[in-house]
Amino acid sequence: MSEEVESEVSTDMSSNGETDTQIEYLTKVKEVECVLVNSLIESDAKWSLFVTAAYSYDCEIAVKPFLPEFITSMDQLYDIIWKTPNLKLLRSYIQEIDYSYCKKEVIILLHWILISSNSPKLEMIKNPDFVEFLTHIQDGGPITVPTFAFKISYDDDNEENVNFENKSAEYGSRTAFYTCDPYFLYKLLCHGFGYNNSEDPIRLTNVISIALSKSRRTPCWGKSCCGQVLRSVGVVEYIQNGRFIQHRLRTNPDRVDIYVEIPRLVRVRYILYYAEQLPHIPDSIKDVIKSKTFRRNYILQFGCVVTLAGVGCCLCIKRLGYSFKIKDVFIFAYKSVGFSRIKW
């Protein structure tokens, strides 16, 4: 590795507060690259949930206590978030070894969220039969198909999950929908329903449209490929223990509200994303060069150079006694540079 590249990747921070060597830092860079190559959408979704939680009203409780040690304040965290490019483009920077765009604090924070503390994991569902599963939960009827669906994969040695599986085997379980705003999802994934000290029961429903109608449209990370505005619904499993479960029928007998009094009897199994304002995320740096803004700025500048050069040539030609109209120079520049073909 050249000295120039070494200088670009040098770092003096790590997720545990100690000093990373160049080799340790480069290892994190490659691990981040690997996770962005293999699971870009899942990584983007997890990072976006983290960012949304960081900007929520209860960020001091939901995010700050669980940050890596090198982040000492929320202002520092917001600065790192602001420096983070969209993850698809960051992946391209790493693959093309353009480390000048890979801020070390960004890489280390992404490594912490997507690798070191990535439990539970998100797994994107691509099977079209998943819609039939959602239909089965509400016993038929139309389903509002989500933009993205993610399965929540817990660690095998997760104590809460082991206890839940044991109770599920003892009492049986059922599945329902839970209204869950995006800013709240990160805390729910990290801490489960046990985070809530409220005595109010957890309210579920067997109709996805009811859960979705109560989910607020939430602005998320503006560089996300999962959408800049989200609504979300959780698909949860709950233990069928009659002492702690209440079922209340709505006017329509097919619509039921379920109230679970004990939080540990509920477990999130899937997350449904309903996205708006899906952006076009460039695949690589080459795509950025081809973007509308670049084309506009570059061609305007190039066109001005061609026009001025043409005017200069025209004046020289006129001094030699040849007839040439200035207007023809502008017409030639217009056609040759391609102004007429630009999509403004």
N, C-alpha and C positions, 0 to 999 in steps of 0.2 A: 504494500500500500504506500502511496506517495506521501510525502510530508504534508502536501496541501490537503489531501483527504483526511490524514490523521488530525490536522488542526481543526477540520470541520466537525469531527466527531468527538473531540475531547470533551470531558464532562467532569463536574465536581459535585455531583449529587446522585443520590439513589433513593429508592423507595423506602429504605429502612434508615435513612439519615446518614449512612456511612458514605465513603467516597468510592465511586465506581472507577475501576480501571478502564482503559480503552477497550480491552477485550470484553469485559463485562458489559460495557455499554453497547458495543457492536453486537454482542449476543442478544441483547434486548431488542436492538433494531431489527435483527433477522427474525426474531420470534414474533415481533409485531408484524413484520412483512408476511410471515407464514400465516398468521391468523387472518390478516386482511385478504390474502389470496384464497384461503380455504373457506372463509365464512364472512364475507364483506358485509352482507345485509344484516346478519346477526350482530356483528361487531358495531355497525352503525346504529342499530336499534338500541343496543346496551349503552353505548356512549351517549346517544341522544336522550335516553331516560335519565342518565346521570346528570347531563347538562340541565335538563328541565327541572330535576330535583334541586340542583344547585341554585337555581334562580327562583325557587318557590319560597313562599312566605315562611315556611318552617325549616329552611335549609340548615339552621344552626343545630337542629335535632336530627334531620334526615341524612345530612351529608357530612358536616364538619367533624363530628366525633370519629368518623371512620376514614378520614383522609390519611394518606401516607405522611410520614413525619417531615419530609422536606417542604411540605406546604404548611405555612405557618399562619395564613390568614385567608379569608374568603376573597379579599381583593387580589391576592396573588393567584388564587384559583381562577378568578374571572379573567385575569390577564392571560393565563395559559389557555383557557378555553377560546379566547379571542384570537390567539395565535394559531390555533389548530386549523389546518386546511381540511376540506372534505376528505374523507378517508380514502376514497377511490384515487384521488389525486396524490395523497400522501403515499399510498402504495406504489404509485408510478414513480414518484421521486426516489423512493428506496430502491426499487428495481433498477432504475437508471443510474443509481449511485450518485444522485444529486443531493448530497447531504447538507448543502447550504440551506435547503428549504426544510430540513428536518430539525426543528428546534429540540434541543435535548430535554427540556422540561416537558415538552409535549409528548415525546417518545416515552419518557419514564412514567408519566401519568397514564398514558394509554396502556402501557405494559401492566401497570398496577390494576387497572379496571378490567382489561380484556384477558389477562393471563393470571396474574398473581391472586387477584380477588374475584375471579370470574366464576363464582358459585352463588346461585345456580346458573347454569348455562342456558342460552337460548338456541333452539334448533328450528330453523325455518321449515315449515311444512309445505311441501309441493304436491302432495297427493290430492287429486280432486275428490277422492272419497271422503275427505275430511268434512266437506259440506254436508254429506249425508249424516255424518256423526253429529254435526250441529243440529240438523233437522230432527234427528232422533231424540235429542235432549228436550225439545219443545213439542214432541209428539206430533210432528208434521207442521204444515204451514210454510209460508215463504220465509226464506232466510236472506238477510242482508249480508252478502258475501264480503268478507274483509279484504282489504288491500294486501295485507300480510298476516300470516298466522304463525305463531311460534310455540313450540313445545318447551316446557320448563323441565330441565333435567337436573335433579338434585344429586348430590354426592351420595354414594351408597352408605357411607358412615355418618351421614347427617342425622343427628339424634332426633330432631323433631320429625323428620321424615320416617325414621324407623318406628317411632312411637305411633305415628299416624297409620302406617301400614299395619301394625299390630292391631290397632283398634278397628281398622277397616275389615280385617279378617274376622274379627270377633262380632261386630255389629252389622257389617255390610255398609255400602256407601252408594251415593247417587251423585249426579253431576248437575250443575246449574250455572247460571250466568250472574256475574257480579259487575256492577257499575264501578269503574275504576278510572279516574282521570290520570293522564300521562304523568303529571308531576308527582303523583302518589305511587306510581308503579315501582319505581326504583327502591323506595323504602319497603314496599310490600315484598319485593323479591328478596331483599337482603335480610329482612327481619320477620317476614311472615305476618300473619294476623295478630300474633301475640304482642306486636308493638303497641297495640291500642289498649290503654288503660280504662277506656270508657266502659260503662256498664250497659250501653246500648247494644242490642243484638246485631249480628251481621245480617244484612238484608240481601237476599238472593231472589232470583226470578227464573222461571222456566221458559221465558220468552225473550229472545235476543233483542228484538226491536225495542222492548221496554227498557232493557239495560242500556242500550245504545242511546236512546232518547234522553237519558239522564246524564250521559257523559258529556262534559263540556268541551267545546272546541278549544284546544290549548296550543298556543304558539310554541314550537319546539326549536331545536337547534337549526339555525337558518341554512346550514351547509349539509344537512342530512339528505341522503338519497332515499330515505323512507318517508319524506314529506315534511314540509315546514309547519303544517298545522295538523294536529292529530286528535282523534277521539279513540278511545280504547275500551275494550270490554274484557274482563277476565272470565275464563272458563274454570270453575272450581269444582273440587270434589269435597263432599261433606259426609261425615259419619252419620249413619241412620240410627241415632240413639234417641228414642222417643221422649226421653226425659228432658232433652235440651233442644228439641226441634219443634217449631210450630209451623203449620201450613195454613195459609189464609187464602181462600178463593177470592178472585176478583169477580166482577159482574159476569164475565165470560168464564164458564167453568173450566176451560182449557188453560186459563192463565192463573198461575199460583204464585204467591209470594211466600218465600221460605225464610224464617227467622231462626238463626243459630245463636244460642246464648253463650257458648264457650268458643273463643277464637281458635283454640288448638284443634277443634274438630273440623276446621276448614283448611284446604290446601289448594293453592293455585296450580293448575295443570297446564293451561294454555293462555296465551295473550293474543287478542285479536286487535290488529291495527286498522283503523279507518283513516286513511291519509288524504290530505288535500295539498295542492300546490307541489306536486312531485316535480323536482327540478331535473334538468338534463345535466348529469355529472360527467365531465370529460373522462375518457378512458385513460389517457396518458397526457404527457406534456405536449405531445404533437397535436392533440385535439384542442388544447388551449390555444395553440398558435392559430388554429383554424377557426376559432370562435368568432362570433359576430363583432365583438368589441375590437379584437385584434385586427380583423380584416378591415374594419372601418378606419381605425387609426393608421394602420400601416399603409393602406392604399391611398388614403388622403395625402400622407406625407410623401409617398413615392410619386403620386400623381403631380404634386406641386413641383418636385424635383424635375420630372420629365417635362412639365410645361415650361419651367424656367429655362431648362437646357434647350428646349425647342425654340423659345424666343431668342436666346442668344445665338443659336445657329442661324435663325432666320435673319437676324441683323447682319451677321457675317456674310451670308449669301447675298443680301441686298447690296452690300458694299462691293461685291464682286460683279454687280450689274445684273443679277438675276431678280426676277419679280416673284415675290412670295408674300401671301397675305398672313398677317398675324392670326386671323380667325382660323385659318387652316391648321395652325399649330395646336390650338385648343381642341379642335375636332379630332385631330390625330391622337392627342393625349387621352381624350375622353374614351375613344374606342380601344386604344392599345392597352391602357391600364385596366379597363373593365368597369368603369363607374356604372355603366348601364346594366351590368349584371349583378351588382351588389344588392343583397337583400337587407335593406335598412330597417 
